[in-house]
Amino acid sequence: MKLPLGTIGMGLGILVLLQFMIFNEATREELSQARFVGIIVAILVFVAGAFTFWLPRIGGLIFIISAFLAFFGSNGFPDLAFWGSASLILGTLSGFLGWKECDLESSPKRD
């Protein structure tokens, strides 16, 4: 489960980064701020996807932080709400994966 979550997270980070890098320069101030927030969210999602391979709980935490940052910036750019929702879903899945993995390691071995 780590491999799909990490791959989806890194791919999502690249897609979000491409959307906000290619987006035309806006003359309004709030759109340029939303663009900056979108680029930060994209970087955080990519880093969270990379962390999910080895440290899924930390990756999940970074996914959730990027989701709240995306929801905060969604007033200026409504697409950020969609990316925040996707990041929140990936963060929840990654957190459950890390919790389950930790639970399996601490359980007694059966012969």
JOUR-V859469 format. One record per residue. N is the residue number from 1. RES is the residue in one small letter. SS is DSSP state (2 for helix, 1 for strand, 0 for the rest). PHI is phi in whole degrees, -180 to 180 (* if undefined). PSI is psi in whole degrees, 0 to 359 (999 if undefined). Layout:
# JOUR-V859469
N_RES_SS_PHI_PSI, N_RES_SS_PHI_PSI
This chain:
# JOUR-V859469
1_m_0_*_337, 2_k_2_-66_318, 3_l_2_-61_312, 4_p_2_-65_320, 5_l_2_-65_317, 6_g_2_-65_318, 7_t_2_-67_316, 8_i_2_-64_319, 9_g_2_-63_315, 10_m_2_-68_321, 11_g_2_-65_320, 12_l_2_-64_320, 13_g_2_-61_319, 14_i_2_-67_319, 15_l_2_-63_316, 16_v_2_-65_319, 17_l_2_-63_317, 18_l_2_-63_320, 19_q_2_-63_317, 20_f_2_-84_341, 21_m_2_-81_326, 22_i_2_-86_340, 23_f_0_-56_133, 24_n_0_-60_148, 25_e_0_-60_130, 26_a_0_-99_150, 27_t_0_-88_340, 28_r_0_-84_147, 29_e_2_-68_320, 30_e_2_-68_330, 31_l_2_-71_325, 32_s_2_-71_327, 33_q_2_-68_320, 34_a_2_-66_326, 35_r_2_-65_317, 36_f_2_-63_316, 37_v_2_-63_321, 38_g_2_-62_321, 39_i_2_-68_319, 40_i_2_-63_317, 41_v_2_-61_318, 42_a_2_-62_317, 43_i_2_-66_318, 44_l_2_-64_320, 45_v_2_-66_320, 46_f_2_-64_316, 47_v_2_-66_321, 48_a_2_-64_321, 49_g_2_-63_322, 50_a_2_-69_321, 51_f_2_-69_334, 52_t_2_-64_334, 53_f_0_-63_317, 54_w_0_-111_325, 55_l_0_-127_81, 56_p_2_-65_329, 57_r_2_-69_320, 58_i_2_-68_319, 59_g_2_-61_319, 60_g_2_-64_321, 61_l_2_-64_318, 62_i_2_-68_322, 63_f_2_-59_315, 64_i_2_-69_322, 65_i_2_-63_317, 66_s_2_-67_328, 67_a_2_-66_315, 68_f_2_-67_325, 69_l_2_-66_321, 70_a_2_-66_318, 71_f_2_-65_326, 72_f_2_-65_322, 73_g_2_-91_5, 74_s_2_-76_352, 75_n_2_-66_321, 76_g_0_-85_336, 77_f_0_-145_103, 78_p_0_-64_338, 79_d_2_-64_336, 80_l_2_-64_332, 81_a_2_-65_321, 82_f_2_-65_314, 83_w_2_-66_326, 84_g_2_-66_321, 85_s_2_-65_317, 86_a_2_-63_320, 87_s_2_-68_323, 88_l_2_-66_321, 89_i_2_-65_314, 90_l_2_-65_323, 91_g_2_-65_320, 92_t_2_-65_314, 93_l_2_-63_319, 94_s_2_-67_321, 95_g_2_-64_318, 96_f_2_-66_324, 97_l_2_-64_315, 98_g_2_-66_323, 99_w_2_-68_317, 100_k_2_-66_320, 101_e_2_-65_320, 102_c_2_-68_322, 103_d_2_-66_322, 104_l_2_-68_325, 105_e_2_-72_327, 106_s_2_-88_350, 107_s_0_-75_149, 108_p_0_-69_148, 109_k_0_-78_138, 110_r_0_-107_140, 111_d_0_-93_999
